[in-house]
């Protein structure tokens, strides 16, 4: 999905292996991230289709995770993190 507003143009898409290092680094920069992901955890969520990124060109500027509750199978959106310089642009 390509998104654009007057300030920034970005794309939202499922995370790929090439995004994992940037995702992990982005989460490390957010002091309020509930649960920072390790590389392996991010790859596991990506493999399950539960990790999405907002990208401006090749740069990951946001990440949104999800999880599926085992008991009910109901999906739930997790925390979203947007790089500080891109906050306030409707990315999340």
N, C-alpha and C positions, 0 to 999 in steps of 0.2 A: 504494500500500500504506500503510495507516494503522498506525502502531506506537504502543504506549503502554507505559510502565512506571511505577513509582510516582513517578518524578521528573519525567518530561517526556513529552508527547504530540507526535508529529511524523509527517510524511508523507514517504515516499520516492517520487519520480516522475522521469520524464525531464525534463531541463532544458528551459526555454523561453527565448525571446529576452528576456523580462522578467527572467529570472534572471541573465543574463550579467554585468551590472555588479556584482551582489552576489558572484557566483562569483569574478570577477577580484579584487575587494577582499578576499575571504576568503583567497584564495591569497597575496595580498601580506602578510597578517598572519602567515603561517606561515613562520618562518625556515628550516624544514627541508623545505619543498616542493621536490621534486626539480627540477621544471621548472615555474615559474610560467607560466600561459597568458596570452597577449594576448587582447583581445576577439575578434580574427579567428580565432585558434586555438580558442578556446572555442566560437565559433559553428560552425566547421567540425566539431568533435567532436559538438556538439549535432545538427547536420544529419545526421550519420552515425548518430545514436542511441547515441552512446558517452559521454554525460555525464549523470549522475544527481545529483539533489540531495535532501537531507533538509531539510524545511521545517517550521517552527513558525509557523503562520499564513502571512503573506506573507514572513517572514524566512528566508533561506537560512542554515541552521546547519551544513550539511555538504555536501561534494561528493565524488563518486567518478567517476573517469574510467576509460576503457578504450581499448584499441587493438586493431587487427587486424593481425597480421603478414602482410605482403604475400606472402612466399614460400609460406606454408602456409595462409593464411586463418584461422588459429587466433586466436580472441579472447583477450585477456589483460587482467585488471583492472589499472588503474594505481594511482597513489597516491590515498589518501583523506585529506581534511582535514576536521576538525570544529572549529567555533568553540570556543575555549578554555573558555568558560563552560558548554558542553554536553558536554564530554568526560567519559568515565566513565559514560555513560548507555546504553551499548549501541548507539549510533547507527552506528558503523562496524562 
